[in-house]
Amino acid sequence: MARNEPSPAGTSEEDARDVALMQLVGAGNTSAFEELVERHQRLVVGTVGRMLGNNSDVEDIAQQVFVRVWKSARRYVPRAKFTTWLLKITRNLVFNEVRRRSRHAQLPLQVESEDEERPIKDERAMAPDAALLEQELQRAIEAAIAQLPETQRMAVVLRRYDDLSYEQIADVLDQSVPAVKSLLFRARTQLRAHLGRYLAG
């Protein structure tokens, strides 16, 4: 399949640096590993957080991603952009966690956890200005995304927050580009239904 061919973005300086670092990591170089973590920690933590919600599991899952990177370094072959490979590992661990939670909890995933305990509602009641209304909308969007099926949710996160192309998302999800476009279309339709009262305004 064409999706296994190197991405054009994989020839960039950034990706070349990642590949060079992975070669060093494969040889056991811990400094190279630390640099790799620093370069991509925000991407991994952000993606995990948007998939699982803000809770204590996010750091644990992100740490597991980089443990997998370390363990896989000697076998790493740069067939696509490094971040695509990294996000595949992230996807696998996140989906495993989503399924584990669904077996152990009756409640749906919530984007808000301890944040709901903060006095944001009182502030909004006192001063319903544009910034607070925008914050309310963002929270509503995140809550709506959290209700999507896991593959749709991952596609939306990768597109909306990580700014990946359809081709890159297809690589991460092991889907065709038309399948990714279909996933995103269904997800956006569902999001519009959830956010109807905001869109109507």
FENQUI-V954052 format. One line per field, one symbol per residue. ss: DSSP state (2 for helix, 1 for strand, 0 for the rest). psi: psi as a letter, one per 20 degrees, with the letter a starting at -180 (. if undefined). A space follows every 10 residues. Layout:
BEGIN
ss=???
psi=???
END
This chain:
BEGIN
ss=0222000222 2022222222 2222220002 2222222222 2222222222 2200002222 2222222222 2222200000 0222222222 2222222222 2222000000 0002222002 2222220002 2222222222 2222220002 2222222222 0000022222 2220002222 2222222222 2222022222 0
psi=qhiiqpqhii jrgghhgggg ghhgghjjoh hhggggghhj gggggggggh hirnrihghg ggghghghgg hihhippmha qghggghggg gghghggghg hhhjqhqrpp gpehhiiqkh hgghhhnmrh ghhhggghhg ghhghhiqqg ggggggghgg hilqrggggg ggilrrghhg hgghghghgh ghghkghghh .
END
